[in-house]
Amino acid sequence: MTLTKAPRAAEQVWTPRLWGVLAVLCAVLFLDGLDVSMVGVALPSIGSELGLSTTSLQWIVNGYVLGYGGLLLLGGRTADLLGRRRVFLIALAVFAVASLIGGLVDDGTLLIATRFVKGLAAAFTAPTALSILTTTFHEGPARNRALSVFSVFGASGYSSGLILGGLLTSVGWRWTFLIPVPLAVAALAAGIALIPRDRPAAEGGHDIAGAATLVGGMLLTVYTVVSAPDRGWLHPLTLAMAFAAVALLAAFVAVERRVAHPLVRLGILRIGSIVRANLGMMALFGSYLSFQFMMTLYLQDVLHWSPLRMALALLPAGLLVAFGSPFVGRLITRFGTAPLITGSMLSLVLGYGWFLLTAGNAPHYAVTTLPTMLLLGGGFAFGFSSIMAQATDGIADEEQGLASGLVQTSGQVGAALVLAVVTALVAAASPAARLDFTQFQPGVDLVTGVAVAGLLLSLVPLLSRKA
């Protein structure tokens, strides 16, 4: 049974089956956010029980980032070529098995390996879920509405994971790995029943050289970025890996220009709105996730807050995304994506700026933290759905996975790049001194600058209309 397409986007009727498909996709996005934030809260307990060093603990996070960021673009395109339903369900099953194993192992290396496998699985579920959404819901009001609901669950998963992670860690860190298992199994069963079958693309499935150079280049790029802060940005090995990554990606571009049926059609990167959407996602994720990373250290290590109290302090941003995102679809339909993306970046700039102006070693929650979280939550709520809509608008169905994977890869690479630099700045600010706000200020300065760059970029289409 397949979903019937209406002749115009405005005429699409939201049947119970259509709602069911959206619910499955949202559940998987919720699960991704939940898993990432829960594990982050549990890291100290994991290190204590398994005897892991700080560097090893970092790879519990970086292992996931490596698999996720390294294969996102391939994951999205694979869904186009092999069938979205098939790729989505297989990847979701792998995610569930890796979660189960991760909750049972007693060896740090095996735990990191399961995180890498989960990142690989998420690299296929995330862009495939988005491409299923964009091909199931017609471009226009229906898709804008669906993207808004989709965004709610991503933010809700991350916010819920912060609180649930704090509660579960007090019982045992293994529960943060085991809880996603039944949720993934339930989503898998519902997906088998509800997601319509689709036909793989007729062309583009034989570009082995393109796939090899893309995967190698992306994995090496992400690995270089996440390992550079520990090894040193100018370390010979870091420089060698960066050179090799650039060479592999250059080889990928050369291959794609010559093959008859390329894995990635490079012409998509000549569309101005697509390029701006991807750069905007880099600025959004890079600044937002890096700031949250600093806030978790600042609130726990400087202000000595418990993990649960810290999670509650950050919760307003997630709540604003959860309750604000459903209205963004209507605003996109009425005003377009460009004004909303500009408003998003402006809200981020104001949030980071307000924190810089008012924070210190003993900030008042109502004066500093709460207004900052509300501004950042509003910025993310407006920005995520709008950028996703802009990145996939006007793209043919057979390339929706490519467009989805591209914009999500941009977000992950942006987050990895900015976070790596922020980590180095925080570590270098006062390495021998007690942690205080001055150690975090260079990092906050950087994320503010990234948001300002995103704001200036978002003004380009608005200014061109007036010219």
C-alpha angles and dihedrals in degrees: 000000000000134000115258115238118221119222093245131031092234091059098054111126117215102228123186089257091053090051088049093055090050090048091055092049092047091048091056093048089048089051092052092052092043093051096048096049096042093053091048091057092046097053098099091051092047091051092049096050098041096036094239124166122232089259092053091047089053089058091058084068098032093048089061092044091050094054094039100045094037097057105027095102093046090045093056094047093045088058090055092049103040101029128280097237094051095047093044095052096044092049092047091053090051089050091054094049093047090050091053094049091046091057093052105043124100098195122089094214092053090048091054089047091055089050090053091050091049089051090052091050092048089050086066101036097048101055091034091054090051093047091049087052095048093047095044097047115055120243111267130036095352094053093042090053093047092049090052092053089044090055092052092061094047092055093040091053093052094045093045090049092058092056097035090047091055091051097043094046089061087059097039135312092235090072089066087064098039100047093070091056100077090039091054092046091051091049090048092053092047091047092053090053101041114026109093120235117254135193120249117240114275094225140035102048099112102063097115094156091051092050092048095049093043095051093042093047096046095045092049092046094053093042091051092051097047095044098043097082091060097039098035130258092249096042110128092239092051091050092046092051091047090052091048091049092052090047092051093048090047088051089050091054090048091050093048091053093055108038120092094229109027123202089228123028102224091201088079087072091061091067107100096211092051092051092048091048092053094046089046091053089051090054093044097049095033095056100033100048093041091052091050089051090054092046092055090054094041096050095043103035101032103029093028095227121166118249091253094050090048091051091051090050091055094041098090090069092054093045091052090052091047095049098033101047096070089066095048093078091061091048091051090052092050103038106017128238101282099070092045093050089050091050089049094053092045090053090051092050091050091048095052091041093052091051091052091050098047108025125099140139091301108027122175111243095220092047102042118010101039097049090045093052092047093051092047093045091051091048093051093045092055095037106047099053093039094050092046090051092048092047093055103032114116094010118131117247092248090061100040091101090053093050092045093048091046096054093043091048089052090054093049095044090047091051092047093048097047093041091051092053092043090052091052092048093049092047093048097045097079110345096168099038135081113275114264137149094278089068091059099042096086089053093049089048089055096049089047090054091049090052091048089053089051090050093051091048092051091055093062098085092041093051092044090056091055094045 
